[in-house]
Amino acid sequence: MTSPAEPDEVQNPALSYANERTLLAWIRTSLGLTTAGLAISQLLPPFGFAGGRRVVGLPLIVLGVWAAAAAYRTWSLNERAIETGRPIVRTRLSLVVTGGVVVIGAIALVLAAIGNVPT
């Protein structure tokens, strides 16, 4: 006797696959943020501001770690929704990551401008 199929396999496997692809895209984004933060904090020449590399790099690392955790949580909630036939969850992941990159980029711009001002 065969075991019954998983509900998402019966209802719509394409939704589960799309959900997984979205998770993997967010994981790539989080790896990019984390890598950029690490490179900035360790490899970039110093700003004219003490600790400037860390002010820019560490928030990117934190944002990358948060994005990975939030992506997994969203994937998990969506899998349950798909299995039970409920609507998928709405998330603010895109808004938070975009806002974080904009704010951190603006800080980097200011620090770079300060570092290039002749004294």
C-alpha positions as CSV (number, residue, x, y, z in Angstrom):
1,M,0.0,0.0,0.0
2,T,1.4,3.4,-0.9
3,S,1.3,6.3,1.5
4,P,-0.9,9.3,0.7
5,A,0.7,12.2,-1.2
6,E,1.5,15.4,0.7
7,P,-1.3,17.9,0.4
8,D,0.8,20.4,-1.6
9,E,1.7,17.7,-4.1
10,V,-1.9,17.0,-4.7
11,Q,-3.1,20.7,-4.7
12,N,-0.4,22.6,-6.6
13,P,3.3,21.6,-6.6
14,A,4.1,24.7,-8.7
15,L,3.2,26.9,-5.7
16,S,5.7,25.0,-3.5
17,Y,8.4,25.2,-6.1
18,A,7.8,29.0,-6.5
19,N,7.9,29.4,-2.8
20,E,11.2,27.5,-2.6
21,R,12.7,29.6,-5.5
22,T,11.7,32.8,-3.6
23,L,13.4,31.5,-0.5
24,L,16.6,30.7,-2.4
25,A,16.5,34.2,-4.0
26,W,16.3,35.8,-0.6
27,I,19.1,33.6,0.7
28,R,21.3,34.8,-2.3
29,T,20.4,38.4,-1.3
30,S,21.3,37.8,2.3
31,L,24.6,36.3,1.3
32,G,25.3,39.3,-0.9
33,L,24.5,41.7,2.0
34,T,26.6,39.7,4.4
35,T,29.5,39.5,2.0
36,A,29.4,43.2,1.2
37,G,29.3,44.1,4.9
38,L,32.3,41.8,5.6
39,A,34.3,43.2,2.6
40,I,33.5,46.8,3.6
41,S,34.5,46.3,7.2
42,Q,37.7,44.4,6.5
43,L,39.0,45.3,3.0
44,L,37.9,48.8,2.1
45,P,40.4,51.6,2.8
46,P,39.5,53.5,5.9
47,F,37.1,56.5,5.8
48,G,38.3,59.8,7.1
49,F,36.0,59.0,10.1
50,A,37.2,56.6,12.8
51,G,35.2,53.4,12.7
52,G,33.5,54.4,9.4
53,R,34.0,51.0,7.8
54,R,32.3,49.3,10.7
55,V,29.4,51.9,10.7
56,V,28.7,50.8,7.1
57,G,29.7,47.2,7.1
58,L,28.2,45.8,10.3
59,P,24.6,47.0,9.6
60,L,24.9,45.2,6.2
61,I,25.9,42.0,7.9
62,V,23.1,42.3,10.4
63,L,20.6,43.0,7.6
64,G,21.9,40.0,5.7
65,V,21.5,37.7,8.7
66,W,18.0,39.1,9.4
67,A,17.0,38.7,5.8
68,A,17.9,35.0,5.8
69,A,16.0,34.3,9.0
70,A,12.9,36.3,7.8
71,A,13.0,34.5,4.4
72,Y,13.0,31.1,6.1
73,R,10.1,32.1,8.4
74,T,8.2,33.4,5.4
75,W,8.9,30.2,3.4
76,S,7.7,28.1,6.3
77,L,4.5,30.0,6.8
78,N,3.8,30.0,3.1
79,E,4.4,26.2,2.9
80,R,1.8,25.7,5.6
81,A,-0.6,28.0,3.9
82,I,-0.2,26.2,0.6
83,E,-0.7,22.8,2.3
84,T,-3.9,23.9,3.9
85,G,-5.3,26.0,1.0
86,R,-5.1,29.3,2.8
87,P,-3.7,32.5,1.2
88,I,0.0,33.0,1.5
89,V,1.3,35.5,4.0
90,R,2.2,39.0,3.2
91,T,5.7,40.1,4.3
92,R,7.6,43.3,4.7
93,L,10.9,41.7,3.8
94,S,11.4,43.7,0.6
95,L,10.5,46.9,2.3
96,V,12.9,46.4,5.2
97,V,15.8,45.2,3.0
98,T,15.3,48.1,0.5
99,G,15.0,50.6,3.4
100,G,18.1,49.2,5.1
101,V,20.2,49.4,1.9
102,V,19.0,53.0,1.2
103,V,19.9,54.1,4.8
104,I,23.2,52.3,4.9
105,G,24.1,53.6,1.4
106,A,23.3,57.2,2.4
107,I,25.5,56.8,5.5
108,A,28.3,55.4,3.3
109,L,27.9,58.4,0.9
110,V,28.1,60.9,3.8
111,L,31.2,59.1,5.2
112,A,32.9,59.0,1.8
113,A,32.2,62.7,1.3
114,I,33.5,63.6,4.7
115,G,36.6,61.5,4.1
116,N,37.4,63.3,0.9
117,V,37.1,66.9,2.3
118,P,40.5,68.6,2.3
119,T,41.6,69.7,5.8
